[in-house]
Amino acid sequence: MNQQVDWTPPAPGLFGSSFRLGEWISGPVTPLFEDWALTRLEDAMHAAHRSWSGQPAPRPHHVVINGWYFYSLAWLPVTPRALLRWAPSLTWHLLRHPRRLGPILPATTKYGIDWWERRWRDDIQPWYVAAVADAARQAETDDPRDLPRLIDAVLDDAGTYFAWVTVVGGAAYKAEMELARFYHKHLEPRMGGTHLDLLVGLDLSTPSPPHAVTSLDWSWPTLGEGQREAGVPRPGLDGEMRARRRSAEQEARAALAGDPRRLRQFDEILALAQHLAPIREEQMNEFTLPWPVLRRALGRIAEQLVGRGSIAEESDVYFLRRAELEASLADASPGLPGHRVDDRRAAVAQAASLSPPALVGDVPRLLTKMLDMTVTNMGVSTRTGDDLWGIPVSPGIATGQVRVVLDAGDFDAFQAGEVLVAPATAPAWTQLFARASAVVTDAGNLFSHASVAAREFGIPAVVGCAGATRRLTTGQHVTIDGSKGTVSAVDDVER
């Protein structure tokens, strides 16, 4: 089915399905979220980036293809035109604040990330928490006609906060890439394995907060609203994972004992990667703090529109566009005809069965080389045949029965010991990790939610396994190798 779908973007350029905000969108997007929230979040994020480094971000910031979100990668300096566009302002910012631009590249992440982390912890985090608390009070008391302005302000704050996630949390990703590169070059030839065992047992296993989401799309209830379990690792697992990590550290240091300079380099790279990994998870848990507020504000608007007869039921509000919502709220329009809302609902439901590609559009040669280098450093096995392969992000091997879970509506069917196969996951999916034997996702990277959560729960995981939800079927038996990035079908004879 997926092969018959055209994924050509409606605008020139390169777009990715699981970059930045796309990492936490596990399904097709509803019209109001795409038209209002995504646009506003992206504008605020890119405004912050421009103020810090002069980074340009040509529009459109995203496109929607067959109902799925794709983020524009036009800001990446991977073409001569993009590099020339950014070079003058980047040079100016480098001359003024050289250490603050250190986190731009993996190799220079260690320079300046301490300033960003300290500023986020001391100023940005308390500001964000206070702003959300204030918005929560307004969402209960403001006139519904004023709530769109409140939603705008909350989205602006969330977009700005997410810009900090891309720097501080993004530094965690870059630090791990440096560790993976070092391991592949200096340790794998001596001791085999991957760098992944060096990043387990880092005390990340805190329960998902009530504002955790199953997808950034605000049409889905938060964890607290759905009254679902948060999901925590089994008792004693943290100690087991820490012991596993310390054993890997000792083995690596023993392998480098004859080269003091290389050993010092390893300890420096490892310390940074281990320090930043928990911060990334903390930031992402906090990013969706305003989602209950946004949903409450939209709920009050929806109540008003239902009372006026503009929409038939409150959930219809998510299938409007912002202009339609505001026209109905101002009583300047009788609302969207019911059949149009039904058509949009049906389109989103139909799109949920698709598996979007990771990239669409024109892929620059330099980016291809960068991605190939990442694959090599991660030790990805690209065997041919019937195996699926993706990015290995949580070590270990597990065999189990597949359960394809497309959204929160499938959560209750998931059974203990099954292999979770999903488009992508977000914090409210963590409840399933407590029951899963392994995880496979269509989208994702080293620091997508599935990657971090699988390490917390000590289960193998492969992400960025394009087409997994389409090619694997519920009930099928597979073996997951979270160290090599492979998903292999298990024959009845083998079982």
Stockholm file with secondary structure:
# STOCKHOLM 1.0

chainA/1-495         MNQQVDWTPPAPGLFGSSFRLGEWISGPVTPLFEDWALTRLEDAMHAAHRSWSGQPAPRPHHVVINGWYFYSLAWLPVTPRALLRWAPSLTWHLLRHPRRLGPILPATTKYGIDWWERRWRDDIQPWYVAAVADAARQAETDDPRDLPRLIDAVLDDAGTYFAWVTVVGGAAYKAEMELARFYHKHLEPRMGGTHLDLLVGLDLSTPSPPHAVTSLDWSWPTLGEGQREAGVPRPGLDGEMRARRRSAEQEARAALAGDPRRLRQFDEILALAQHLAPIREEQMNEFTLPWPVLRRALGRIAEQLVGRGSIAEESDVYFLRRAELEASLADASPGLPGHRVDDRRAAVAQAASLSPPALVGDVPRLLTKMLDMTVTNMGVSTRTGDDLWGIPVSPGIATGQVRVVLDAGDFDAFQAGEVLVAPATAPAWTQLFARASAVVTDAGNLFSHASVAAREFGIPAVVGCAGATRRLTTGQHVTIDGSKGTVSAVDDVER
#=GR chainA/1-495 SS CGGGSCCCCSSSSEEESSSGGGGGCCSCCCHHIIIIIIHHHHHHHHHHHHHHHCCCCCSCSEEEETTEEEEECTTSCCSHHHHHHHHHHHHHHHHHCGGGGGGGSGGGTTTTHHHHHHHIIIIIHHHHHHHHHHHHHHHHHSCGGGHHHHHHHHHHHHHHHHHHIIIIIHHHHHHHHHHHHHIIIIIHHHHCSCGGGGGSCSSCCCCCCTTCCSSSSTTSCCHHHHTCCCCCCCTTHHHHHHHHHHHHHHHHHHHTTTCHHHHHHHHHHHHHHHHHHHHHHHHHHHHTTTHHHHHHHHHHHHHHHHHHTSSSSGGGGGGSCHHHHHHHHTTSSCCCCHHHHHHHHHHHHHHTTCCCCSEEECCCHHHHHHHHHHHHHTTCCCCCTTCEECEEEECCEEEEEEEECCSGGGGGGCCTTCEEEESCCCGGGHHHHTTCSEEEESSCCTTSHHHHHHHHHTCCEEECCTTHHHHSCTTCEEEEETTTTEEEECCTTTC
#=GC SS_cons         CGGGSCCCCSSSSEEESSSGGGGGCCSCCCHHIIIIIIHHHHHHHHHHHHHHHCCCCCSCSEEEETTEEEEECTTSCCSHHHHHHHHHHHHHHHHHCGGGGGGGSGGGTTTTHHHHHHHIIIIIHHHHHHHHHHHHHHHHHSCGGGHHHHHHHHHHHHHHHHHHIIIIIHHHHHHHHHHHHHIIIIIHHHHCSCGGGGGSCSSCCCCCCTTCCSSSSTTSCCHHHHTCCCCCCCTTHHHHHHHHHHHHHHHHHHHTTTCHHHHHHHHHHHHHHHHHHHHHHHHHHHHTTTHHHHHHHHHHHHHHHHHHTSSSSGGGGGGSCHHHHHHHHTTSSCCCCHHHHHHHHHHHHHHTTCCCCSEEECCCHHHHHHHHHHHHHTTCCCCCTTCEECEEEECCEEEEEEEECCSGGGGGGCCTTCEEEESCCCGGGHHHHTTCSEEEESSCCTTSHHHHHHHHHTCCEEECCTTHHHHSCTTCEEEEETTTTEEEECCTTTC
//
